[in-house]
Amino acid sequence: MLRSALLATLVAALSPFALADVEFVTPAAGGTLAAGAVSITWKDSGTAPALSLLAGWSIQLMVGGNTDATSVAITSFAGNMVSGNSYTATIPAAASGPATNGYYLKMTSAATSGGQVINFSKRFSISGMTGVVPAAAAAGVAASAGSLDGPATINSVSNNAGGNAGSGAAAGGDEYAVPYGQQTGGTKYAPMQPIPPTKITKKNFTPLNPTSAVVIARTNLPPAQGVVTTLTQSQTFSVVSVENTAAPVAGPTGDMAKFLNRWKD
């Protein structure tokens, strides 16, 4: 009996430190927002990882079903967990059309240890939308009628942190050795920046990295999908400073002193 009471006390004492990712508070399930400025809030869900272990995040406003093929992101926002558990966003009225319980939020958070977790809100409606719901999304809304549940949470923090296949990290945990273009997940890893040499001795210059194809954007680009933050490998180069003990050189004398004095204001 005493042991049970002690265990209960210990659990209660540790509960404020429980690991948790994101659970949306607003918008509420089945609720209705008005197009324009809206408040988004979230709290600990009670499931790992801890919010303190999450860094940057991006939130996408989705319309449609619970699969990639039947949903469309119509706008997105970005921030950082340090800023708190709320965000005021602006939903453009022309971004989509009316869809009863056809909207939900998709929040991708980057973990400081690598990897990401994707949380989804419950479904809700938005009044005042004047645009058109994309055809694929409209079919997804119809297929999800009667349900307020969004997609299931996608947690790849442990996989990325451990360097498992498909996480974007190399085997053995050397995620910075994986070429940037081959990395997956919301957290990208950039290698250590090189230190310039003291002398330039190279005569024939060659690119540091191979060239890649480039397509010139001719219209506004959509928000970046998936990438939340980039971590750059810490610099190991260090500099040791020493005091210059040489005595200062005396000021000019003679003719030079006279010449310089001519230019004094």
N, C-alpha and C positions, 0 to 999 in steps of 0.2 A: 504493500500500500504506500509506504514511504517512498519506495523507489519510483512508483508510478507518479506520485505527486512531484517528486524531484524532476522527473523527465518532462512532465507537463510545464513546470516552471522554466526549465531550460529551453524548451521549444518556444514558449512565449517570449522569452528574453531575446532569442535569436531571430524571431520573426521579422523585425524591421530590416534585417540584413539579408532577407531571402533573395535568391537570384530571380531575376524577372526580366522579360523583354517587354514589348509594347502591347498594351490593350487600349484601344480607342475608347474615350469617354463621350466625346462629341465629334461628329454628329451621332445621335442615338439611333439604334436599330429601328427602322420603319419611320423615322422622323423626316421632316421636310426642311431644307435650307432654302434661302432665297439667293438667287444669283447676285454676285457682287462680293462684298467683304464678308467673310465667314470666319468663325473661330474654330480651330481644331485643337482638341486637348487629348492627352493620353496619360496612362498611369502604368505602374508595374502590373504585369499579368500574372506573376507567380511562377513563371517558367523561365529557365535559363536561356540566354545570358543576362547578367545584371545590367541595368541601364548605365551604371557607372563604367562598364566595360565597352560601351558603345560610343562612337565618336560622331562623325558626320552622318546625316541622313538626307534622303530625298523622299518626297511624298508625291505620288501621282494620283490624280483624280481619274478613276476608271469608270467606263460605262460599258455594260454588256454582261456576258456570262462569266463563269469562273475559270475559263481556260484562255490561253493566249490567243487562240484562233477566234474566240467569240467575244473578245474584249478589246477596247481601244482606250489609250491614255489621251485625254483631251487637254490636260494642262498639268504642270508639275511645279513643285516648290522645293527648296533646299535649305538646310540649316544645320545646327549642331546641338547635341544633347546638353552642352554646357549652358545654352541659352534658356533651358527650362523645358517643361512638358506641355508647351502650348505654342501655337503659331496662328497668326492672322493671315489668311490667304484671300486672294481675289479670284473669283470664278467668272470668266467672261461669259456673258449671256449668249453670245453667238457661237460658243464653242461646241454646243450640242443641242439636242432638243428635249422635249418632255419624255420622261421614262420613269414610271412609277416603280420605286424601289429598284431602279436600274443602275444606281451609282454606288460606288464604294471607294475607299481609299487604300492605296498600296504604299506602304512605308518600307523602304530599304535602308537598313542601318548598317554601317561598317563597324566591325569590332576592332578594338585597338590591337588585339593579338592576331588579327588576320581573319578573313572570311566575312560573312554578312548574315543577317537575319532579315527575312521579309515578312512583315505582318500586314494583315488586312482587316479593315473595319467591317462592321455589319452593313447591310444594304440600306440605302435611304433615297429620298427623292429630292429634286431641286426645282423650285418654282421659278418662273420667269425666264426659262431657257428659250431662246428664239431661233436656234439653229436646227440642224437635222441630225438625228442619231444615225451613225454609219450603219449600213445594211447588216454587216456581220454582227455588230454590237446589238442591233435591234433583235436579231434572231436569238442572241444570247440572253437578252432581257426576257424575251418570251419563254425561253426554256427554263429560266430561273424563277418564273412567276410562282408566288406562294411561299418562297423561301427568303429569309432575311440574311442567310449566311453568305459570307464572302468566301474566297478560296482559303485553303488551309495554310498555316504558317510554314514557311520554308526556312529551315535553320541549317546553315552550312558553316557556322562558326567553328565547331569542333573539327570538321573535316579540313577546312583551310588552315587552321592553326596547327594541325598535325601533319600537313603536307601530303594529304591523300590525293589520289588521282582525281583529276577533274576539278580540283579546288583552286588551281592557278598557282600553287606552290610546288616547288621541286621536291623530289624525294629527299628526305633528310632535313627538310625544313629550310633549305636555301632558296626561299622564294624570290630573292633579288636576282638570282641567276637565270630565271625564266624570262625569255624575250618578252618585252611589253605587249607586243601584238598577239602573243600566244596565251596570255593570262586571261582567266575567266573570273567571274564574281564581281562584287561591288568594290572590292579593295584591290588597287593596282600597286605594284612594287617597282620603284625606279632604282637602278644601281647607283652606287656611290659616285658622286661627281668627281672627275679627274682634277688634279692640281696642275696649274700651268708650270712648265719648267722654267728654270732661271735663264736659259738661253734657247734660242731657236736655231737648231742645227739642220733641220730637215730641208731638203732642196726640192723634192718631189712630193706634192701633197696628194693624199688620197682620203676619201670619206671615212670617217670613224665607223659608220654603220652603212649597210647596203641601202640603196635607194628603194623607194616604194611608190606605188601608183598614187596619184593625187587627182581628185575630181573637184573642180572649182564649183563652189556653191553659187547658184544664180538666184536663189530665193531664200527666204528665211528657213533656217534649219530647225527641225523639231528638237525638243529637249533630249539630252543624252540619256540613253536607256541603260540602267544597270550600274554604271560607274558612279560610286559615291565619293571616294577619296583616293588619293595617291600617297603612298608612304615612300620616302626616299631613304636609302640606306645611310646610316650615320657615318659621318666623316671620321677617319682614323688619323688623318694628317694633323700634326700639332706643330706649333712654333714656340721656340724658347727665346724670350727676350732678355737681353743683358744690357747693363748700363754702359754708356759710352764714357769712359774715364779720361779721354783725351782733353787736354786743356783747350779752352776756346782760343781761336786765333785773334790776335790784336787787331784793332781797327786800322784802316789805311792812314798813312802819314805822308808828309811832304806834299809833292805836287798832286798826288791822287786825292789826298784829303781836301786840298784847295779846289780841285775840280768837282768833287762831289758836293762840296759846300755851296757851289754856284747853283745847284738844283734844289736846294732846300727851300721849302715854301715859307 
